[in-house]
Amino acid sequence: MDDDRLHEWLRGAKLRGWDGLLRTSLDVGGMWGPLAAQMLYVGEPVLRHVLRTAPLNDLAELLETPEGVARLRQWLDQD
């Protein structure tokens, strides 16, 4: 996993005001993280056209485990 690339993407999401949406998605869909990860893996070829710079595989890897979701929340709360 490329933490630097994921941090850069999260910084961009924060600048666009998406951090609240991302936090809410993590809170509401917490137990669905592994399913969301699989959806990212399967949908990656199509999503790549829309979300060109998003580190989809890295994000999916984090969503697979509760520890990864907690790590993502921690990164969203930084700064």
PyMOL Python script that loads the backbone (N, CA, C, O; Angstrom):
from pymol import cmd

cmd.read_pdbstr("""\
ATOM      1  N   MET A   1       0.842  -1.171   0.000  1.00  0.00           N
ATOM      2  CA  MET A   1       0.000   0.000   0.000  1.00  0.00           C
ATOM      3  C   MET A   1       0.890   1.238   0.000  1.00  0.00           C
ATOM      4  O   MET A   1       1.896   1.293   0.707  1.00  0.00           O
ATOM      5  N   ASP A   2       0.515   2.206  -0.783  1.00  0.00           N
ATOM      6  CA  ASP A   2       1.270   3.450  -0.904  1.00  0.00           C
ATOM      7  C   ASP A   2       0.607   4.513  -0.019  1.00  0.00           C
ATOM      8  O   ASP A   2      -0.304   5.216  -0.456  1.00  0.00           O
ATOM      9  N   ASP A   3       1.076   4.620   1.228  1.00  0.00           N
ATOM     10  CA  ASP A   3       0.484   5.565   2.178  1.00  0.00           C
ATOM     11  C   ASP A   3       0.572   7.004   1.695  1.00  0.00           C
ATOM     12  O   ASP A   3      -0.365   7.778   1.891  1.00  0.00           O
ATOM     13  N   ASP A   4       1.683   7.372   1.067  1.00  0.00           N
ATOM     14  CA  ASP A   4       1.849   8.753   0.604  1.00  0.00           C
ATOM     15  C   ASP A   4       0.795   9.108  -0.434  1.00  0.00           C
ATOM     16  O   ASP A   4       0.217  10.195  -0.395  1.00  0.00           O
ATOM     17  N   ARG A   5       0.549   8.198  -1.353  1.00  0.00           N
ATOM     18  CA  ARG A   5      -0.447   8.453  -2.403  1.00  0.00           C
ATOM     19  C   ARG A   5      -1.844   8.570  -1.793  1.00  0.00           C
ATOM     20  O   ARG A   5      -2.635   9.423  -2.196  1.00  0.00           O
ATOM     21  N   LEU A   6      -2.137   7.715  -0.827  1.00  0.00           N
ATOM     22  CA  LEU A   6      -3.438   7.756  -0.169  1.00  0.00           C
ATOM     23  C   LEU A   6      -3.600   9.034   0.648  1.00  0.00           C
ATOM     24  O   LEU A   6      -4.671   9.641   0.642  1.00  0.00           O
ATOM     25  N   HIS A   7      -2.547   9.447   1.351  1.00  0.00           N
ATOM     26  CA  HIS A   7      -2.588  10.710   2.111  1.00  0.00           C
ATOM     27  C   HIS A   7      -2.821  11.888   1.169  1.00  0.00           C
ATOM     28  O   HIS A   7      -3.613  12.779   1.476  1.00  0.00           O
ATOM     29  N   GLU A   8      -2.151  11.898   0.046  1.00  0.00           N
ATOM     30  CA  GLU A   8      -2.316  12.986  -0.928  1.00  0.00           C
ATOM     31  C   GLU A   8      -3.754  13.035  -1.437  1.00  0.00           C
ATOM     32  O   GLU A   8      -4.336  14.113  -1.566  1.00  0.00           O
ATOM     33  N   TRP A   9      -4.320  11.876  -1.723  1.00  0.00           N
ATOM     34  CA  TRP A   9      -5.705  11.823  -2.191  1.00  0.00           C
ATOM     35  C   TRP A   9      -6.657  12.318  -1.104  1.00  0.00           C
ATOM     36  O   TRP A   9      -7.600  13.055  -1.392  1.00  0.00           O
ATOM     37  N   LEU A  10      -6.414  11.915   0.147  1.00  0.00           N
ATOM     38  CA  LEU A  10      -7.259  12.370   1.252  1.00  0.00           C
ATOM     39  C   LEU A  10      -7.145  13.877   1.462  1.00  0.00           C
ATOM     40  O   LEU A  10      -8.139  14.536   1.767  1.00  0.00           O
ATOM     41  N   ARG A  11      -5.944  14.424   1.303  1.00  0.00           N
ATOM     42  CA  ARG A  11      -5.778  15.886   1.396  1.00  0.00           C
ATOM     43  C   ARG A  11      -6.613  16.586   0.329  1.00  0.00           C
ATOM     44  O   ARG A  11      -7.268  17.591   0.606  1.00  0.00           O
ATOM     45  N   GLY A  12      -6.588  16.054  -0.884  1.00  0.00           N
ATOM     46  CA  GLY A  12      -7.399  16.619  -1.960  1.00  0.00           C
ATOM     47  C   GLY A  12      -8.887  16.514  -1.665  1.00  0.00           C
ATOM     48  O   GLY A  12      -9.649  17.439  -1.947  1.00  0.00           O
ATOM     49  N   ALA A  13      -9.299  15.390  -1.098  1.00  0.00           N
ATOM     50  CA  ALA A  13     -10.710  15.212  -0.738  1.00  0.00           C
ATOM     51  C   ALA A  13     -11.118  16.223   0.329  1.00  0.00           C
ATOM     52  O   ALA A  13     -12.219  16.771   0.278  1.00  0.00           O
ATOM     53  N   LYS A  14     -10.237  16.468   1.291  1.00  0.00           N
ATOM     54  CA  LYS A  14     -10.523  17.461   2.335  1.00  0.00           C
ATOM     55  C   LYS A  14     -10.649  18.856   1.734  1.00  0.00           C
ATOM     56  O   LYS A  14     -11.546  19.614   2.104  1.00  0.00           O
ATOM     57  N   LEU A  15      -9.758  19.195   0.812  1.00  0.00           N
ATOM     58  CA  LEU A  15      -9.811  20.512   0.178  1.00  0.00           C
ATOM     59  C   LEU A  15     -11.109  20.711  -0.598  1.00  0.00           C
ATOM     60  O   LEU A  15     -11.606  21.832  -0.707  1.00  0.00           O
ATOM     61  N   ARG A  16     -11.651  19.636  -1.132  1.00  0.00           N
ATOM     62  CA  ARG A  16     -12.911  19.707  -1.874  1.00  0.00           C
ATOM     63  C   ARG A  16     -14.132  19.654  -0.950  1.00  0.00           C
ATOM     64  O   ARG A  16     -15.268  19.778  -1.409  1.00  0.00           O
ATOM     65  N   GLY A  17     -13.892  19.470   0.349  1.00  0.00           N
ATOM     66  CA  GLY A  17     -14.987  19.407   1.303  1.00  0.00           C
ATOM     67  C   GLY A  17     -15.647  18.038   1.394  1.00  0.00           C
ATOM     68  O   GLY A  17     -16.777  17.929   1.872  1.00  0.00           O
ATOM     69  N   TRP A  18     -14.966  17.000   0.948  1.00  0.00           N
ATOM     70  CA  TRP A  18     -15.532  15.646   0.955  1.00  0.00           C
ATOM     71  C   TRP A  18     -15.256  14.907   2.257  1.00  0.00           C
ATOM     72  O   TRP A  18     -15.739  13.790   2.439  1.00  0.00           O
ATOM     73  N   ASP A  19     -14.495  15.501   3.163  1.00  0.00           N
ATOM     74  CA  ASP A  19     -14.126  14.771   4.380  1.00  0.00           C
ATOM     75  C   ASP A  19     -15.343  14.403   5.217  1.00  0.00           C
ATOM     76  O   ASP A  19     -15.379  13.317   5.795  1.00  0.00           O
ATOM     77  N   GLY A  20     -16.337  15.275   5.296  1.00  0.00           N
ATOM     78  CA  GLY A  20     -17.554  14.955   6.036  1.00  0.00           C
ATOM     79  C   GLY A  20     -18.295  13.776   5.421  1.00  0.00           C
ATOM     80  O   GLY A  20     -18.783  12.900   6.134  1.00  0.00           O
ATOM     81  N   LEU A  21     -18.375  13.761   4.111  1.00  0.00           N
ATOM     82  CA  LEU A  21     -19.020  12.652   3.410  1.00  0.00           C
ATOM     83  C   LEU A  21     -18.268  11.347   3.631  1.00  0.00           C
ATOM     84  O   LEU A  21     -18.878  10.299   3.845  1.00  0.00           O
ATOM     85  N   LEU A  22     -16.946  11.416   3.579  1.00  0.00           N
ATOM     86  CA  LEU A  22     -16.136  10.217   3.801  1.00  0.00           C
ATOM     87  C   LEU A  22     -16.290   9.704   5.230  1.00  0.00           C
ATOM     88  O   LEU A  22     -16.418   8.498   5.446  1.00  0.00           O
ATOM     89  N   ARG A  23     -16.278  10.611   6.205  1.00  0.00           N
ATOM     90  CA  ARG A  23     -16.456  10.201   7.608  1.00  0.00           C
ATOM     91  C   ARG A  23     -17.827   9.566   7.828  1.00  0.00           C
ATOM     92  O   ARG A  23     -17.944   8.528   8.479  1.00  0.00           O
ATOM     93  N   THR A  24     -18.861  10.201   7.277  1.00  0.00           N
ATOM     94  CA  THR A  24     -20.212   9.665   7.413  1.00  0.00           C
ATOM     95  C   THR A  24     -20.325   8.296   6.759  1.00  0.00           C
ATOM     96  O   THR A  24     -20.958   7.392   7.306  1.00  0.00           O
ATOM     97  N   SER A  25     -19.718   8.144   5.601  1.00  0.00           N
ATOM     98  CA  SER A  25     -19.739   6.847   4.916  1.00  0.00           C
ATOM     99  C   SER A  25     -19.060   5.774   5.756  1.00  0.00           C
ATOM    100  O   SER A  25     -19.535   4.640   5.823  1.00  0.00           O
ATOM    101  N   LEU A  26     -17.959   6.126   6.391  1.00  0.00           N
ATOM    102  CA  LEU A  26     -17.265   5.164   7.254  1.00  0.00           C
ATOM    103  C   LEU A  26     -18.098   4.825   8.487  1.00  0.00           C
ATOM    104  O   LEU A  26     -18.115   3.677   8.931  1.00  0.00           O
ATOM    105  N   ASP A  27     -18.792   5.827   9.043  1.00  0.00           N
ATOM    106  CA  ASP A  27     -19.616   5.592  10.231  1.00  0.00           C
ATOM    107  C   ASP A  27     -20.833   4.726   9.907  1.00  0.00           C
ATOM    108  O   ASP A  27     -21.127   3.765  10.617  1.00  0.00           O
ATOM    109  N   VAL A  28     -21.525   5.070   8.845  1.00  0.00           N
ATOM    110  CA  VAL A  28     -22.746   4.356   8.474  1.00  0.00           C
ATOM    111  C   VAL A  28     -22.433   2.966   7.926  1.00  0.00           C
ATOM    112  O   VAL A  28     -23.116   1.995   8.251  1.00  0.00           O
ATOM    113  N   GLY A  29     -21.418   2.880   7.110  1.00  0.00           N
ATOM    114  CA  GLY A  29     -21.115   1.609   6.461  1.00  0.00           C
ATOM    115  C   GLY A  29     -19.993   0.836   7.097  1.00  0.00           C
ATOM    116  O   GLY A  29     -19.371   0.002   6.438  1.00  0.00           O
ATOM    117  N   GLY A  30     -19.712   1.087   8.366  1.00  0.00           N
ATOM    118  CA  GLY A  30     -18.584   0.453   9.035  1.00  0.00           C
ATOM    119  C   GLY A  30     -18.509  -1.048   8.882  1.00  0.00           C
ATOM    120  O   GLY A  30     -17.456  -1.588   8.546  1.00  0.00           O
ATOM    121  N   MET A  31     -19.619  -1.731   9.127  1.00  0.00           N
ATOM    122  CA  MET A  31     -19.585  -3.192   9.039  1.00  0.00           C
ATOM    123  C   MET A  31     -19.583  -3.686   7.603  1.00  0.00           C
ATOM    124  O   MET A  31     -19.338  -4.867   7.354  1.00  0.00           O
ATOM    125  N   TRP A  32     -19.851  -2.807   6.664  1.00  0.00           N
ATOM    126  CA  TRP A  32     -19.880  -3.184   5.251  1.00  0.00           C
ATOM    127  C   TRP A  32     -18.553  -2.920   4.558  1.00  0.00           C
ATOM    128  O   TRP A  32     -18.462  -3.029   3.335  1.00  0.00           O
ATOM    129  N   GLY A  33     -17.526  -2.575   5.323  1.00  0.00           N
ATOM    130  CA  GLY A  33     -16.217  -2.275   4.753  1.00  0.00           C
ATOM    131  C   GLY A  33     -15.673  -3.352   3.832  1.00  0.00           C
ATOM    132  O   GLY A  33     -15.228  -3.037   2.729  1.00  0.00           O
ATOM    133  N   PRO A  34     -15.693  -4.630   4.251  1.00  0.00           N
ATOM    134  CA  PRO A  34     -15.187  -5.680   3.360  1.00  0.00           C
ATOM    135  C   PRO A  34     -15.976  -5.788   2.052  1.00  0.00           C
ATOM    136  O   PRO A  34     -15.401  -6.049   0.995  1.00  0.00           O
ATOM    137  N   LEU A  35     -17.289  -5.588   2.128  1.00  0.00           N
ATOM    138  CA  LEU A  35     -18.095  -5.619   0.905  1.00  0.00           C
ATOM    139  C   LEU A  35     -17.748  -4.434   0.008  1.00  0.00           C
ATOM    140  O   LEU A  35     -17.630  -4.582  -1.209  1.00  0.00           O
ATOM    141  N   ALA A  36     -17.586  -3.254   0.615  1.00  0.00           N
ATOM    142  CA  ALA A  36     -17.197  -2.072  -0.153  1.00  0.00           C
ATOM    143  C   ALA A  36     -15.832  -2.278  -0.802  1.00  0.00           C
ATOM    144  O   ALA A  36     -15.610  -1.857  -1.937  1.00  0.00           O
ATOM    145  N   ALA A  37     -14.924  -2.924  -0.083  1.00  0.00           N
ATOM    146  CA  ALA A  37     -13.598  -3.206  -0.639  1.00  0.00           C
ATOM    147  C   ALA A  37     -13.712  -4.092  -1.869  1.00  0.00           C
ATOM    148  O   ALA A  37     -13.062  -3.837  -2.882  1.00  0.00           O
ATOM    149  N   GLN A  38     -14.533  -5.128  -1.787  1.00  0.00           N
ATOM    150  CA  GLN A  38     -14.701  -6.025  -2.932  1.00  0.00           C
ATOM    151  C   GLN A  38     -15.343  -5.301  -4.111  1.00  0.00           C
ATOM    152  O   GLN A  38     -14.997  -5.552  -5.265  1.00  0.00           O
ATOM    153  N   MET A  39     -16.278  -4.401  -3.814  1.00  0.00           N
ATOM    154  CA  MET A  39     -16.907  -3.622  -4.883  1.00  0.00           C
ATOM    155  C   MET A  39     -15.884  -2.718  -5.563  1.00  0.00           C
ATOM    156  O   MET A  39     -15.935  -2.531  -6.779  1.00  0.00           O
ATOM    157  N   LEU A  40     -14.960  -2.159  -4.793  1.00  0.00           N
ATOM    158  CA  LEU A  40     -13.901  -1.336  -5.381  1.00  0.00           C
ATOM    159  C   LEU A  40     -12.985  -2.174  -6.263  1.00  0.00           C
ATOM    160  O   LEU A  40     -12.605  -1.747  -7.353  1.00  0.00           O
ATOM    161  N   TYR A  41     -12.632  -3.367  -5.792  1.00  0.00           N
ATOM    162  CA  TYR A  41     -11.772  -4.242  -6.593  1.00  0.00           C
ATOM    163  C   TYR A  41     -12.443  -4.614  -7.918  1.00  0.00           C
ATOM    164  O   TYR A  41     -11.815  -4.561  -8.975  1.00  0.00           O
ATOM    165  N   VAL A  42     -13.719  -4.989  -7.851  1.00  0.00           N
ATOM    166  CA  VAL A  42     -14.442  -5.417  -9.053  1.00  0.00           C
ATOM    167  C   VAL A  42     -14.718  -4.236  -9.978  1.00  0.00           C
ATOM    168  O   VAL A  42     -14.602  -4.356 -11.198  1.00  0.00           O
ATOM    169  N   GLY A  43     -15.084  -3.094  -9.395  1.00  0.00           N
ATOM    170  CA  GLY A  43     -15.441  -1.933 -10.202  1.00  0.00           C
ATOM    171  C   GLY A  43     -14.274  -1.066 -10.622  1.00  0.00           C
ATOM    172  O   GLY A  43     -14.466  -0.074 -11.325  1.00  0.00           O
ATOM    173  N   GLU A  44     -13.075  -1.417 -10.211  1.00  0.00           N
ATOM    174  CA  GLU A  44     -11.897  -0.588 -10.478  1.00  0.00           C
ATOM    175  C   GLU A  44     -11.713  -0.234 -11.949  1.00  0.00           C
ATOM    176  O   GLU A  44     -11.395   0.919 -12.240  1.00  0.00           O
ATOM    177  N   PRO A  45     -11.894  -1.155 -12.891  1.00  0.00           N
ATOM    178  CA  PRO A  45     -11.700  -0.764 -14.297  1.00  0.00           C
ATOM    179  C   PRO A  45     -12.643   0.354 -14.754  1.00  0.00           C
ATOM    180  O   PRO A  45     -12.244   1.216 -15.536  1.00  0.00           O
ATOM    181  N   VAL A  46     -13.871   0.346 -14.279  1.00  0.00           N
ATOM    182  CA  VAL A  46     -14.831   1.382 -14.652  1.00  0.00           C
ATOM    183  C   VAL A  46     -14.593   2.651 -13.835  1.00  0.00           C
ATOM    184  O   VAL A  46     -14.598   3.756 -14.377  1.00  0.00           O
ATOM    185  N   LEU A  47     -14.386   2.485 -12.526  1.00  0.00           N
ATOM    186  CA  LEU A  47     -14.163   3.637 -11.656  1.00  0.00           C
ATOM    187  C   LEU A  47     -12.907   4.409 -12.036  1.00  0.00           C
ATOM    188  O   LEU A  47     -12.830   5.617 -11.815  1.00  0.00           O
ATOM    189  N   ARG A  48     -11.931   3.726 -12.601  1.00  0.00           N
ATOM    190  CA  ARG A  48     -10.678   4.367 -12.993  1.00  0.00           C
ATOM    191  C   ARG A  48     -10.924   5.503 -13.987  1.00  0.00           C
ATOM    192  O   ARG A  48     -10.156   6.464 -14.018  1.00  0.00           O
ATOM    193  N   HIS A  49     -11.979   5.411 -14.800  1.00  0.00           N
ATOM    194  CA  HIS A  49     -12.289   6.469 -15.770  1.00  0.00           C
ATOM    195  C   HIS A  49     -12.867   7.708 -15.091  1.00  0.00           C
ATOM    196  O   HIS A  49     -12.697   8.827 -15.576  1.00  0.00           O
ATOM    197  N   VAL A  50     -13.547   7.501 -13.974  1.00  0.00           N
ATOM    198  CA  VAL A  50     -14.171   8.615 -13.263  1.00  0.00           C
ATOM    199  C   VAL A  50     -13.243   9.184 -12.195  1.00  0.00           C
ATOM    200  O   VAL A  50     -13.104  10.399 -12.059  1.00  0.00           O
ATOM    201  N   LEU A  51     -12.616   8.295 -11.445  1.00  0.00           N
ATOM    202  CA  LEU A  51     -11.747   8.690 -10.334  1.00  0.00           C
ATOM    203  C   LEU A  51     -10.295   8.405 -10.701  1.00  0.00           C
ATOM    204  O   LEU A  51      -9.659   7.529 -10.115  1.00  0.00           O
ATOM    205  N   ARG A  52      -9.790   9.131 -11.649  1.00  0.00           N
ATOM    206  CA  ARG A  52      -8.480   8.828 -12.243  1.00  0.00           C
ATOM    207  C   ARG A  52      -7.325   8.825 -11.258  1.00  0.00           C
ATOM    208  O   ARG A  52      -6.423   7.994 -11.363  1.00  0.00           O
ATOM    209  N   THR A  53      -7.340   9.734 -10.313  1.00  0.00           N
ATOM    210  CA  THR A  53      -6.193   9.830  -9.406  1.00  0.00           C
ATOM    211  C   THR A  53      -6.424   9.122  -8.076  1.00  0.00           C
ATOM    212  O   THR A  53      -5.530   9.089  -7.231  1.00  0.00           O
ATOM    213  N   ALA A  54      -7.601   8.561  -7.884  1.00  0.00           N
ATOM    214  CA  ALA A  54      -7.911   7.906  -6.609  1.00  0.00           C
ATOM    215  C   ALA A  54      -7.141   6.592  -6.477  1.00  0.00           C
ATOM    216  O   ALA A  54      -7.120   5.787  -7.408  1.00  0.00           O
ATOM    217  N   PRO A  55      -6.517   6.380  -5.335  1.00  0.00           N
ATOM    218  CA  PRO A  55      -5.803   5.116  -5.089  1.00  0.00           C
ATOM    219  C   PRO A  55      -6.796   4.021  -4.682  1.00  0.00           C
ATOM    220  O   PRO A  55      -6.856   3.632  -3.515  1.00  0.00           O
ATOM    221  N   LEU A  56      -7.561   3.538  -5.638  1.00  0.00           N
ATOM    222  CA  LEU A  56      -8.667   2.628  -5.349  1.00  0.00           C
ATOM    223  C   LEU A  56      -8.228   1.338  -4.669  1.00  0.00           C
ATOM    224  O   LEU A  56      -8.869   0.897  -3.714  1.00  0.00           O
ATOM    225  N   ASN A  57      -7.154   0.730  -5.139  1.00  0.00           N
ATOM    226  CA  ASN A  57      -6.698  -0.524  -4.528  1.00  0.00           C
ATOM    227  C   ASN A  57      -6.229  -0.306  -3.088  1.00  0.00           C
ATOM    228  O   ASN A  57      -6.490  -1.136  -2.217  1.00  0.00           O
ATOM    229  N   ASP A  58      -5.541   0.806  -2.840  1.00  0.00           N
ATOM    230  CA  ASP A  58      -5.092   1.117  -1.479  1.00  0.00           C
ATOM    231  C   ASP A  58      -6.287   1.360  -0.555  1.00  0.00           C
ATOM    232  O   ASP A  58      -6.305   0.911   0.591  1.00  0.00           O
ATOM    233  N   LEU A  59      -7.270   2.070  -1.072  1.00  0.00           N
ATOM    234  CA  LEU A  59      -8.473   2.339  -0.297  1.00  0.00           C
ATOM    235  C   LEU A  59      -9.223   1.038   0.001  1.00  0.00           C
ATOM    236  O   LEU A  59      -9.686   0.828   1.122  1.00  0.00           O
ATOM    237  N   ALA A  60      -9.339   0.178  -0.991  1.00  0.00           N
ATOM    238  CA  ALA A  60     -10.007  -1.115  -0.795  1.00  0.00           C
ATOM    239  C   ALA A  60      -9.272  -1.954   0.242  1.00  0.00           C
ATOM    240  O   ALA A  60      -9.892  -2.617   1.073  1.00  0.00           O
ATOM    241  N   GLU A  61      -7.952  -1.917   0.184  1.00  0.00           N
ATOM    242  CA  GLU A  61      -7.153  -2.684   1.144  1.00  0.00           C
ATOM    243  C   GLU A  61      -7.435  -2.232   2.580  1.00  0.00           C
ATOM    244  O   GLU A  61      -7.510  -3.057   3.490  1.00  0.00           O
ATOM    245  N   LEU A  62      -7.589  -0.930   2.777  1.00  0.00           N
ATOM    246  CA  LEU A  62      -7.892  -0.409   4.113  1.00  0.00           C
ATOM    247  C   LEU A  62      -9.294  -0.800   4.569  1.00  0.00           C
ATOM    248  O   LEU A  62      -9.509  -1.090   5.746  1.00  0.00           O
ATOM    249  N   LEU A  63     -10.239  -0.809   3.649  1.00  0.00           N
ATOM    250  CA  LEU A  63     -11.620  -1.102   4.010  1.00  0.00           C
ATOM    251  C   LEU A  63     -11.853  -2.564   4.378  1.00  0.00           C
ATOM    252  O   LEU A  63     -12.887  -2.898   4.958  1.00  0.00           O
ATOM    253  N   GLU A  64     -10.911  -3.429   4.051  1.00  0.00           N
ATOM    254  CA  GLU A  64     -11.089  -4.862   4.297  1.00  0.00           C
ATOM    255  C   GLU A  64     -11.077  -5.238   5.777  1.00  0.00           C
ATOM    256  O   GLU A  64     -11.644  -6.263   6.154  1.00  0.00           O
ATOM    257  N   THR A  65     -10.440  -4.426   6.618  1.00  0.00           N
ATOM    258  CA  THR A  65     -10.326  -4.780   8.034  1.00  0.00           C
ATOM    259  C   THR A  65     -10.771  -3.615   8.919  1.00  0.00           C
ATOM    260  O   THR A  65     -10.666  -2.457   8.517  1.00  0.00           O
ATOM    261  N   PRO A  66     -11.265  -3.918  10.120  1.00  0.00           N
ATOM    262  CA  PRO A  66     -11.623  -2.841  11.051  1.00  0.00           C
ATOM    263  C   PRO A  66     -10.425  -1.950  11.389  1.00  0.00           C
ATOM    264  O   PRO A  66     -10.581  -0.745  11.585  1.00  0.00           O
ATOM    265  N   GLU A  67      -9.234  -2.542  11.456  1.00  0.00           N
ATOM    266  CA  GLU A  67      -8.031  -1.751  11.740  1.00  0.00           C
ATOM    267  C   GLU A  67      -7.756  -0.763  10.608  1.00  0.00           C
ATOM    268  O   GLU A  67      -7.346   0.372  10.850  1.00  0.00           O
ATOM    269  N   GLY A  68      -7.980  -1.199   9.389  1.00  0.00           N
ATOM    270  CA  GLY A  68      -7.780  -0.321   8.240  1.00  0.00           C
ATOM    271  C   GLY A  68      -8.766   0.827   8.228  1.00  0.00           C
ATOM    272  O   GLY A  68      -8.406   1.960   7.908  1.00  0.00           O
ATOM    273  N   VAL A  69     -10.016   0.537   8.578  1.00  0.00           N
ATOM    274  CA  VAL A  69     -11.039   1.584   8.650  1.00  0.00           C
ATOM    275  C   VAL A  69     -10.675   2.584   9.744  1.00  0.00           C
ATOM    276  O   VAL A  69     -10.820   3.792   9.554  1.00  0.00           O
ATOM    277  N   ALA A  70     -10.204   2.088  10.883  1.00  0.00           N
ATOM    278  CA  ALA A  70      -9.782   2.978  11.974  1.00  0.00           C
ATOM    279  C   ALA A  70      -8.609   3.846  11.527  1.00  0.00           C
ATOM    280  O   ALA A  70      -8.547   5.030  11.859  1.00  0.00           O
ATOM    281  N   ARG A  71      -7.699   3.269  10.789  1.00  0.00           N
ATOM    282  CA  ARG A  71      -6.547   4.026  10.270  1.00  0.00           C
ATOM    283  C   ARG A  71      -7.003   5.118   9.306  1.00  0.00           C
ATOM    284  O   ARG A  71      -6.492   6.238   9.339  1.00  0.00           O
ATOM    285  N   LEU A  72      -7.958   4.789   8.455  1.00  0.00           N
ATOM    286  CA  LEU A  72      -8.499   5.770   7.520  1.00  0.00           C
ATOM    287  C   LEU A  72      -9.180   6.907   8.270  1.00  0.00           C
ATOM    288  O   LEU A  72      -9.013   8.074   7.914  1.00  0.00           O
ATOM    289  N   ARG A  73      -9.947   6.573   9.308  1.00  0.00           N
ATOM    290  CA  ARG A  73     -10.582   7.611  10.135  1.00  0.00           C
ATOM    291  C   ARG A  73      -9.541   8.511  10.787  1.00  0.00           C
ATOM    292  O   ARG A  73      -9.703   9.730  10.836  1.00  0.00           O
ATOM    293  N   GLN A  74      -8.472   7.900  11.287  1.00  0.00           N
ATOM    294  CA  GLN A  74      -7.402   8.669  11.927  1.00  0.00           C
ATOM    295  C   GLN A  74      -6.789   9.644  10.928  1.00  0.00           C
ATOM    296  O   GLN A  74      -6.548  10.805  11.261  1.00  0.00           O
ATOM    297  N   TRP A  75      -6.541   9.188   9.724  1.00  0.00           N
ATOM    298  CA  TRP A  75      -5.962  10.066   8.706  1.00  0.00           C
ATOM    299  C   TRP A  75      -6.923  11.192   8.341  1.00  0.00           C
ATOM    300  O   TRP A  75      -6.486  12.315   8.090  1.00  0.00           O
ATOM    301  N   LEU A  76      -8.219  10.912   8.306  1.00  0.00           N
ATOM    302  CA  LEU A  76      -9.193  11.959   8.006  1.00  0.00           C
ATOM    303  C   LEU A  76      -9.238  13.013   9.107  1.00  0.00           C
ATOM    304  O   LEU A  76      -9.509  14.183   8.835  1.00  0.00           O
ATOM    305  N   ASP A  77      -8.976  12.606  10.346  1.00  0.00           N
ATOM    306  CA  ASP A  77      -9.026  13.539  11.475  1.00  0.00           C
ATOM    307  C   ASP A  77      -7.756  14.367  11.632  1.00  0.00           C
ATOM    308  O   ASP A  77      -7.745  15.341  12.384  1.00  0.00           O
ATOM    309  N   GLN A  78      -6.695  13.998  10.937  1.00  0.00           N
ATOM    310  CA  GLN A  78      -5.446  14.763  11.025  1.00  0.00           C
ATOM    311  C   GLN A  78      -5.603  16.106  10.329  1.00  0.00           C
ATOM    312  O   GLN A  78      -6.393  16.258   9.397  1.00  0.00           O
ATOM    313  N   ASP A  79      -4.839  17.063  10.799  1.00  0.00           N
ATOM    314  CA  ASP A  79      -4.806  18.427  10.239  1.00  0.00           C
ATOM    315  C   ASP A  79      -6.078  19.118  10.567  1.00  0.00           C
ATOM    316  O   ASP A  79      -6.265  20.277  10.194  1.00  0.00           O
TER     317      ASP A  79
END
""", "prot")
cmd.dss("prot")
cmd.show_as("cartoon", "prot")
cmd.util.cbc("prot")
cmd.orient("prot")
